[in-house]
Amino acid sequence: MRRWRRAYYDQFSAVYDRFVALHSSDRQGNLRAYLAEKTGVSSGQRALDICTGTGAVLKMLVDRTGPDGLAVGVDFSRGMLAVAKTKLASRKGAFLVQADAGHLPFKSNVFDAVTCAHAFYELKGDTQDACLKDVERVLKTSKPFLMMEHELPRHRLIRLLFYIRLLSMGAKRAFQILKKEKERLESHFESVRKLPTPSGNSKIWVGIVGRDGKRPDGATSSGGNN
Ligand SMILES: C[S@@+](CC[C@H](N)C(=O)[O-])C[C@H]1O[C@@H](n2cnc3c(N)ncnc32)[C@H](O)[C@@H]1O
C-alpha cells in the first residue's frame, strides 16, 4: 500500500508546484513563510520539516537557520525530493532525507522546531501516531511542533468536498480530525494552542515538548532510531 502511495506522490511531484499555484491562496509562499516565522528558529539552530514535498517550507526555514544551522526536509517520495533538490541546490545548511514520517532517522532531542504543512492528515493509519511520537522524541525540551492544516472551508460546496475527503479516510479518523484534534496533540505535548493564519483558510497547531521530555501522561520520551 505504502509503495503505491509513494508512487502516486512521485508522479504528483511533476505538477505539484503548478497545482499549488493554481489552487492555493498561498501563491506567493506567504503562508509557508508565516509558518517558518512562527517556529522562532534563528541562525545556527536546527529545524526539521516533515513531509516536505517540493521543499516550499524548507526554503523558508533555511532562510532562518542560515549556513551555520541545519534545515532538514524529510519525505518518502523520491520524486518530491528531486524537485526540492533543484530549489535548494545552492543553499548551504539545507538537507533532504528520504524517510517515512513514522520512522524519523534522527537522534533524540536534536531539533529546535519541527514543522509539517498540509500533510499530516495524508499520513495513513497508525503512521500519524508513530509520527507524533517521533516528533516529540527528536525535539529538544520546550521546543515546538507546528502543524499547519486547512480550516473548515467557508464555501459550502468546497466544505462538502472537504467532508467527502475526510470520510474517505474512515468515519473514526474523520471524527478525530474534526472534533479531537487538540486532545490528540495534547496526549503528546505538554501544551497545545491554535494559531490563526493571516488568510484564515489554514490553522497552525503548536505543540510544545515538556520539560525533560515529560509528556502529559507522565512518561518520558526515550531515545530511538539512531
Ligand atoms: C500535500 S503534500 C505537502 C507538501 C509540503 N509540505 C507543502 O507544504 O507543500 C504531502 C507530502 O507528504 C508526503 N508524504 C505522505 N506520506 C508520507 C509518509 N508516510 N512519510 C513521508 N512523507 C510522506 C508526500 O510525499 C508529499 O510530498
PDBQT file of the ligand as one rigid body, heavy atoms in Angstrom, charges set to zero:
ROOT
HETATM    1  C1  LIG A 301       0.276  17.620   0.110  1.00  0.00    +0.000 C 
HETATM    2  S1  LIG A 301       1.999  17.315   0.075  1.00  0.00    +0.000 S 
HETATM    3  C2  LIG A 301       2.577  18.633   1.153  1.00  0.00    +0.000 C 
HETATM    4  C3  LIG A 301       3.979  19.055   0.814  1.00  0.00    +0.000 C 
HETATM    5  C4  LIG A 301       4.551  20.237   1.568  1.00  0.00    +0.000 C 
HETATM    6  N1  LIG A 301       4.540  20.062   2.998  1.00  0.00    +0.000 N 
HETATM    7  C5  LIG A 301       3.887  21.567   1.218  1.00  0.00    +0.000 C 
HETATM    8  O1  LIG A 301       3.547  22.316   2.119  1.00  0.00    +0.000 OA
HETATM    9  O2  LIG A 301       3.751  21.858   0.025  1.00  0.00    +0.000 OA
HETATM   10  C6  LIG A 301       2.163  15.859   1.111  1.00  0.00    +0.000 C 
HETATM   11  C7  LIG A 301       3.586  15.289   1.150  1.00  0.00    +0.000 C 
HETATM   12  O3  LIG A 301       3.635  14.273   2.169  1.00  0.00    +0.000 OA
HETATM   13  C8  LIG A 301       4.487  13.234   1.715  1.00  0.00    +0.000 C 
HETATM   14  N2  LIG A 301       4.161  12.002   2.469  1.00  0.00    +0.000 N 
HETATM   15  C9  LIG A 301       2.949  11.375   2.505  1.00  0.00    +0.000 A 
HETATM   16  N3  LIG A 301       3.021  10.302   3.319  1.00  0.00    +0.000 NA
HETATM   17  C10 LIG A 301       4.288  10.258   3.807  1.00  0.00    +0.000 A 
HETATM   18  C11 LIG A 301       4.967   9.390   4.722  1.00  0.00    +0.000 A 
HETATM   19  N4  LIG A 301       4.366   8.335   5.276  1.00  0.00    +0.000 N 
HETATM   20  N5  LIG A 301       6.269   9.656   5.018  1.00  0.00    +0.000 NA
HETATM   21  C12 LIG A 301       6.912  10.722   4.447  1.00  0.00    +0.000 A 
HETATM   22  N6  LIG A 301       6.315  11.574   3.575  1.00  0.00    +0.000 NA
HETATM   23  C13 LIG A 301       5.023  11.346   3.272  1.00  0.00    +0.000 A 
HETATM   24  C14 LIG A 301       4.198  13.141   0.219  1.00  0.00    +0.000 C 
HETATM   25  O4  LIG A 301       5.230  12.518  -0.496  1.00  0.00    +0.000 OA
HETATM   26  C15 LIG A 301       4.043  14.635  -0.134  1.00  0.00    +0.000 C 
HETATM   27  O5  LIG A 301       5.268  15.185  -0.542  1.00  0.00    +0.000 OA
ENDROOT
TORSDOF 0
